[in-house]
Amino acid sequence: MKRNSKIMRSNNRITTVLLLAAGTGSRLLPLTNKSPKCLTLVNEISILERLVENLASKGIKKLVIVTGHLSNSIKDFLGNNYKSIAIEYIYSPLYKTTNNIYSLWMAREIMKEPFILIESDLVFDPSLLNEMMYPDRMAVAGIKDWMNGTTVTIDKNKKIVGFKKDTQYSEGDIKYKTVNIYSFSSASWNVILERLGKHIREEKVNGYYETVFAELVDENLLSLKAVSFDAKPWYEIDTLKDLKEAIKLFPLKRLLTEIKKPKPDYAIE
């Protein structure tokens, strides 16, 4: 009985990822003058290479990348395949004047199956993806002094019950920061698409997709389970200071050890 249960869960495992990589990375200048943010090196290996290595180790088969700033550099680096991953690209021509809500909207035609949504400025221990490989989940972390951005509230069942803009850190607070990794079922994606369309028609193209998720959660139209990223290292690289901290957390040896693992951790015994 347990065997059947495990097989059924594996059948729901997500094998598609949508990566948003259109931004100019202005806060990382001068590094992003001639290279997109995701190709910034963290101890000799780019953010993007670390990411696709992690995805390959989890059995991802399809990667869709929304590009903008220096898009050809990303294509030249990855090509149309990376190990077992087939790669497709969507170019966002308005990347200079829009934000991630528009990048997500650009993927509306190509995303037809459950998928994981990831921002391209993240570095993380690959094991943190284990619980994100199934639909309708959201990565969170207890807020620390270096973090900024959206926070969420979570109930006793680990369900996301609300989004907040309050990211101020104070000693003793228990707050959860969004890590900008989500997984969606097809049903959830359809609900999101409908609301995204409303925002785009209202020309709210310079906002954030968290606004859409927050509305849908408040209206009980979207249900997401929180997945903690507190157990292992992760970092969001927006600034040169962030890059310095990420370099401390992710030495080259850590990634090479992961690459040399002889067996993918998603295999079913």
C-alpha positions as a printed NumPy array, in Angstrom:
array([[  0.   ,   0.   ,   0.   ],
       [  2.827,   2.377,   0.863],
       [  4.53 ,   1.427,  -2.396],
       [  1.453,   2.414,  -4.427],
       [  1.178,   5.679,  -2.533],
       [  4.776,   6.548,  -3.336],
       [  4.315,   5.793,  -7.033],
       [  1.169,   7.918,  -7.19 ],
       [  3.04 ,  10.856,  -5.643],
       [  5.873,  10.454,  -8.128],
       [  3.392,  10.698, -11.006],
       [  2.484,  14.203,  -9.789],
       [  6.097,  15.281,  -9.798],
       [  6.74 ,  18.428, -11.809],
       [  9.235,  18.234, -14.688],
       [  8.898,  21.765, -16.129],
       [ 10.427,  25.017, -14.881],
       [  9.738,  28.623, -15.888],
       [ 12.728,  30.885, -15.238],
       [ 12.357,  34.674, -15.316],
       [ 15.587,  36.287, -16.53 ],
       [ 14.557,  39.457, -18.356],
       [ 15.709,  42.133, -15.905],
       [ 18.637,  44.516, -16.411],
       [ 20.243,  43.775, -13.033],
       [ 21.   ,  47.469, -12.536],
       [ 21.877,  47.032,  -8.86 ],
       [ 24.742,  44.739,  -9.861],
       [ 26.442,  47.275, -12.106],
       [ 29.099,  47.298, -13.462],
       [ 28.957,  43.475, -13.614],
       [ 25.745,  43.558, -15.663],
       [ 26.919,  46.085, -18.251],
       [ 27.951,  43.364, -20.675],
       [ 26.456,  40.266, -19.067],
       [ 22.941,  39.402, -17.846],
       [ 22.5  ,  39.114, -14.112],
       [ 22.064,  35.335, -14.17 ],
       [ 25.541,  34.892, -15.691],
       [ 27.189,  36.616, -12.737],
       [ 29.844,  34.321, -11.291],
       [ 29.604,  32.976,  -7.761],
       [ 32.997,  31.372,  -7.087],
       [ 33.801,  30.727, -10.754],
       [ 30.372,  29.324, -11.642],
       [ 27.464,  31.472, -12.783],
       [ 24.13 ,  31.71 , -11.023],
       [ 22.529,  30.183, -14.12 ],
       [ 24.849,  27.181, -14.329],
       [ 24.322,  26.431, -10.642],
       [ 20.592,  26.633, -11.203],
       [ 20.409,  24.324, -14.217],
       [ 22.69 ,  21.823, -12.489],
       [ 20.23 ,  21.792,  -9.586],
       [ 17.29 ,  21.343, -11.954],
       [ 18.981,  18.508, -13.819],
       [ 19.63 ,  16.719, -10.52 ],
       [ 15.883,  16.858,  -9.789],
       [ 14.791,  15.322, -13.062],
       [ 13.561,  18.483, -14.775],
       [ 12.951,  17.824, -18.478],
       [ 11.811,  21.211, -19.784],
       [ 13.071,  24.711, -19.002],
       [ 11.386,  27.832, -20.355],
       [ 13.341,  31.064, -19.918],
       [ 11.873,  34.556, -20.291],
       [ 14.747,  36.76 , -21.464],
       [ 15.267,  40.45 , -22.062],
       [ 18.549,  42.179, -21.186],
       [ 21.373,  40.683, -23.277],
       [ 19.155,  37.713, -24.128],
       [ 21.568,  36.284, -26.692],
       [ 24.181,  35.781, -23.982],
       [ 21.833,  33.406, -22.174],
       [ 21.013,  31.526, -25.374],
       [ 24.668,  31.251, -26.318],
       [ 25.524,  29.938, -22.855],
       [ 22.813,  27.266, -22.581],
       [ 21.764,  26.52 , -26.137],
       [ 18.621,  24.433, -26.622],
       [ 19.591,  21.602, -24.294],
       [ 21.414,  21.164, -21.023],
       [ 22.04 ,  17.54 , -20.135],
       [ 18.519,  16.029, -20.088],
       [ 16.745,  19.414, -20.119],
       [ 15.158,  20.805, -23.287],
       [ 15.271,  24.607, -23.251],
       [ 12.894,  27.115, -24.844],
       [ 13.138,  30.902, -24.832],
       [ 10.625,  33.734, -24.726],
       [ 11.92 ,  37.229, -25.439],
       [ 10.243,  40.127, -23.644],
       [ 10.83 ,  43.246, -25.779],
       [  9.504,  45.572, -23.062],
       [ 11.931,  44.347, -20.405],
       [ 13.324,  47.851, -19.752],
       [  9.953,  49.295, -18.776],
       [  8.184,  46.299, -17.202],
       [  8.63 ,  44.08 , -14.177],
       [  8.211,  40.386, -13.346],
       [  4.415,  40.505, -13.605],
       [  4.855,  41.118, -17.326],
       [  7.544,  38.461, -17.673],
       [  5.148,  35.928, -16.178],
       [  2.415,  37.106, -18.549],
       [  4.746,  36.551, -21.502],
       [  4.743,  32.822, -20.717],
       [  0.954,  32.465, -20.972],
       [  0.976,  30.696, -24.346],
       [  3.762,  28.212, -23.721],
       [  3.045,  27.017, -20.177],
       [  0.42 ,  24.29 , -20.537],
       [  1.449,  21.904, -17.743],
       [  2.236,  22.149, -14.011],
       [  5.495,  24.016, -13.489],
       [  7.901,  25.549, -11.015],
       [  8.43 ,  29.304, -11.219],
       [ 11.927,  30.519, -10.298],
       [ 13.673,  33.884, -10.399],
       [ 17.112,  33.863, -12.01 ],
       [ 18.975,  35.658,  -9.21 ],
       [ 18.776,  32.801,  -6.697],
       [ 21.464,  30.418,  -5.495],
       [ 20.459,  27.585,  -3.194],
       [ 21.336,  24.145,  -1.953],
       [ 19.717,  21.679,  -4.406],
       [ 18.102,  19.642,  -1.617],
       [ 15.834,  22.608,  -0.899],
       [ 13.969,  21.806,  -4.115],
       [ 12.9  ,  18.359,  -2.911],
       [  9.577,  19.514,  -1.471],
       [  8.995,  22.013,  -4.259],
       [  8.707,  19.34 ,  -6.931],
       [  4.948,  18.95 ,  -6.439],
       [  2.187,  21.424,  -7.35 ],
       [  0.894,  24.423,  -5.415],
       [  3.771,  25.141,  -3.087],
       [  5.72 ,  28.234,  -2.172],
       [  9.252,  28.521,  -0.799],
       [  9.602,  30.671,   2.319],
       [ 12.269,  31.446,   4.898],
       [ 12.277,  33.018,   8.311],
       [ 13.113,  36.665,   7.74 ],
       [ 16.64 ,  37.854,   8.532],
       [ 18.259,  41.27 ,   8.569],
       [ 19.66 ,  40.962,   5.017],
       [ 16.298,  40.2  ,   3.412],
       [ 13.86 ,  42.551,   1.711],
       [ 10.693,  42.101,  -0.295],
       [  7.361,  40.447,   0.358],
       [  6.568,  38.507,   3.52 ],
       [  3.734,  36.04 ,   4.143],
       [  1.719,  34.674,   7.025],
       [  1.243,  30.937,   7.451],
       [ -1.334,  28.939,   9.417],
       [ -0.702,  25.831,  11.533],
       [ -1.194,  23.611,   8.468],
       [  1.582,  25.439,   6.568],
       [ -0.932,  27.107,   4.289],
       [ -0.191,  30.605,   3.011],
       [ -2.959,  32.837,   4.372],
       [ -1.758,  36.291,   3.438],
       [  0.93 ,  38.44 ,   1.813],
       [  2.415,  41.546,   3.428],
       [  4.724,  44.323,   2.28 ],
       [  6.196,  44.681,   5.767],
       [  9.742,  43.34 ,   5.514],
       [ 11.324,  45.257,   8.361],
       [ 13.445,  42.973,  10.488],
       [ 13.3  ,  43.204,  14.259],
       [ 14.828,  40.942,  16.874],
       [ 12.422,  38.231,  18.029],
       [  9.976,  38.604,  15.13 ],
       [  8.698,  35.482,  13.37 ],
       [  8.121,  36.469,   9.772],
       [  8.453,  34.54 ,   6.551],
       [ 10.074,  35.934,   3.444],
       [  9.082,  34.779,  -0.023],
       [ 12.024,  33.033,  -1.702],
       [ 10.587,  33.58 ,  -5.202],
       [ 10.178,  29.907,  -5.998],
       [  6.634,  28.612,  -6.545],
       [  5.015,  25.519,  -7.999],
       [  1.617,  25.543,  -9.695],
       [ -0.9  ,  22.965, -10.817],
       [ -2.626,  23.551, -14.153],
       [ -5.793,  24.606, -12.317],
       [ -3.928,  27.187, -10.235],
       [ -2.104,  28.502, -13.308],
       [ -5.412,  29.034, -15.105],
       [ -6.715,  31.092, -12.175],
       [ -3.482,  33.096, -12.087],
       [ -3.61 ,  33.704, -15.843],
       [ -7.09 ,  35.151, -15.638],
       [ -6.05 ,  37.64 , -12.95 ],
       [ -2.767,  38.408, -14.696],
       [ -4.746,  39.324, -17.771],
       [ -6.806,  41.795, -15.768],
       [ -3.675,  43.512, -14.449],
       [ -2.094,  43.685, -17.894],
       [ -5.263,  45.144, -19.437],
       [ -5.159,  47.794, -16.719],
       [ -1.547,  48.497, -17.772],
       [ -0.086,  47.425, -14.43 ],
       [  2.961,  46.086, -16.228],
       [  5.59 ,  47.507, -13.895],
       [  4.409,  45.666, -10.803],
       [  5.156,  42.318,  -9.236],
       [  3.385,  38.999,  -9.664],
       [  3.138,  38.732,  -5.852],
       [  0.331,  41.289,  -6.122],
       [ -1.684,  38.806,  -8.171],
       [ -0.901,  35.909,  -5.844],
       [ -1.864,  38.04 ,  -2.824],
       [ -5.239,  38.943,  -4.319],
       [ -6.051,  35.336,  -5.164],
       [ -4.998,  34.045,  -1.726],
       [ -7.114,  36.727,  -0.024],
       [-10.091,  35.682,  -2.142],
       [ -9.498,  31.963,  -1.456],
       [ -8.974,  31.345,  -5.157],
       [ -5.37 ,  30.18 ,  -4.774],
       [ -4.084,  27.756,  -2.148],
       [ -0.34 ,  27.337,  -1.6  ],
       [  1.548,  25.234,   0.913],
       [  4.63 ,  26.802,   2.517],
       [  7.938,  24.962,   2.078],
       [ 10.691,  26.09 ,   4.436],
       [ 14.09 ,  26.981,   2.988],
       [ 15.649,  27.497,   6.414],
       [ 17.431,  24.143,   6.643],
       [ 20.119,  24.792,   4.02 ],
       [ 21.857,  27.832,   2.466],
       [ 20.168,  30.053,  -0.103],
       [ 20.653,  33.644,  -1.209],
       [ 18.995,  36.195,  -3.479],
       [ 21.608,  38.209,  -5.353],
       [ 20.467,  41.757,  -6.118],
       [ 23.503,  43.838,  -5.148],
       [ 27.28 ,  43.59 ,  -4.969],
       [ 26.938,  43.128,  -1.213],
       [ 24.597,  40.18 ,  -1.818],
       [ 27.135,  38.672,  -4.191],
       [ 29.871,  38.848,  -1.552],
       [ 27.639,  37.042,   0.947],
       [ 26.653,  34.379,  -1.583],
       [ 30.313,  33.724,  -2.354],
       [ 30.844,  32.905,   1.328],
       [ 27.879,  30.502,   1.373],
       [ 28.48 ,  28.698,  -1.906],
       [ 32.106,  27.705,  -2.416],
       [ 33.027,  25.896,  -5.621],
       [ 33.587,  22.65 ,  -3.729],
       [ 29.909,  22.516,  -2.676],
       [ 28.625,  22.497,  -6.256],
       [ 31.225,  20.068,  -7.554],
       [ 30.26 ,  17.633,  -4.811],
       [ 26.624,  17.804,  -5.915],
       [ 27.494,  17.314,  -9.588],
       [ 29.486,  14.157,  -8.833],
       [ 26.589,  12.417,  -7.073],
       [ 26.194,   9.093,  -8.913],
       [ 22.43 ,   8.808,  -8.495],
       [ 19.67 ,  11.43 ,  -8.792],
       [ 17.765,  11.855,  -5.561],
       [ 14.398,  11.672,  -7.338],
       [ 14.824,   8.006,  -8.265],
       [ 12.218,   5.638,  -6.803],
       [ 13.478,   2.601,  -5.02 ]])
